[in-house]
Amino acid sequence: MYSAVADTLGNAFCVVILSAASLSLPSCQLRTSSTASLEESKHRHKEPVTAGAWEEKVAELAGRRITLGQLLDFHARLGSDALMPHFDHKRSTTNDVVRHAVIPESRVGELGKSLAEVLPKQSHKHPKPPRMVTHHWANRFSDLVAVVVADGLGVKRWDSVVELLRSHGETSLKEQLEQKVGAEYWICAICINQHASICGNSMGARDTVTGEVLPSCSCKTPKFFNDHPDECELNKFDDMMACLRRQYAGFLQVVAVDTDFSLFTRAWCVAELAEAHGSRLEQHIVLHSPQVLEEHSGHLNSLQVQECNASRAEDKQAILDKIGTQDDIDEFNRDLRQLLVGSDGLLAGWLDGQALLQEVGAIAARAKARIHKKTTDPNRTEPAEADSILYRVSF
């Protein structure tokens, strides 16, 4: 499902993130000060770090967002002759979409930008603060979009949303979102300029659907990694989050949980969860369904960061080194499990209310069947009832 190269890329992101802060949970508070990251960078890099240049890039990153309307419009184009014709809702991953669609669409002449900067602007205004999405690139892209839309609709499960996306129901979803169609989200695949880092080399990764090597980009955008700390866009995650927290009192994190719960075994995703929790940021978990949680809840009780997936042993060791000694790792694991499945953990409400959620899901399924019957009834004269009943229940 997930190529080794894509896993390497994810771990590379994680190592860059962790190089700016020690990975920790509540008992080991994460640093949130921009000054601290600047001081650490001075010792880590040969290139000098300039406070003004660093902060300017942080503010630039924080200012890039995508609205729900833009995200749905982009998703609707996938699979067309003009954009990634082989796109498969049930198979194409975020990594596939980044290489085949995000990178080509965000190239402007010989240079490139983030996709968030080049998408057509929309007039919708949304007064609520933006939200940041934690996800992993091996997940199906349609599933990621479903999570974000479900969050916009105010629900905590995305199974019904993805079914609508698979049947080209983007317009229906935009109608159900109403004013929320202008809600803004920060998604790394869309808001980071891929041309300034990874676009030039796909490292042999293969497309999930075709099996062919993913394309590379020949643009002339300068590439910046951790050896150029000011310009690099991959080493400012914690400062960017702190910047958004300062700007917006209601800024929060949306956690996009895939059907395999692989997110919780990706070290860089765990790093984001730890950073957000350590910063006391509100966190919204969005799951596929209670049934999927039931299948994987046992694994969460024994989750250990040292068992995280990494295609290169040195990447995994770098992650563990950032946590500390074996005692530190053991403490981190205990805190991580408490964060997820403890009595006040992120999944506590789900685990306590699975029966209720399953019943609500059954009610929604019956409602959908009734709506479908009305829609297909040749003798019906009144307008079809909107599908919104499926999404107006907030668990």
Secondary structure, DSSP 8 states (H G I E B T S, - for coil): ---HHHHHHHHHHHHHHHTTS----TTS-----HHHHHHHHHHH-SS---HHHHHHHHHHHHT--EEHHHHHHHHHHTTBTTB-TT--TTT-BHHHHIIIIIHHHTEETTEE--HHHHS--------S--EEEE--TTSBHHHHHHHHHHHHHT-SB-HHHHHHHHTT-HHHHHHHHGGGGG-EEE-HHHHS-GGGTTTT--TT-B-TTT--B------------TTSTTT-SSS-HHHHHHHHHHH-TT-EEEEE--TT-GGGG-HHHHHHHHHHHHTT--EEEEBS-HHHHHHHHHHHTT--GGG---SSHHHHHHHHHHH-SHHHHHHHHHHHHHHHHSTTSTTHHHHHTHHHHHHHHHHHHHHHHHHHHHHH-TT--S----GGGGTS---
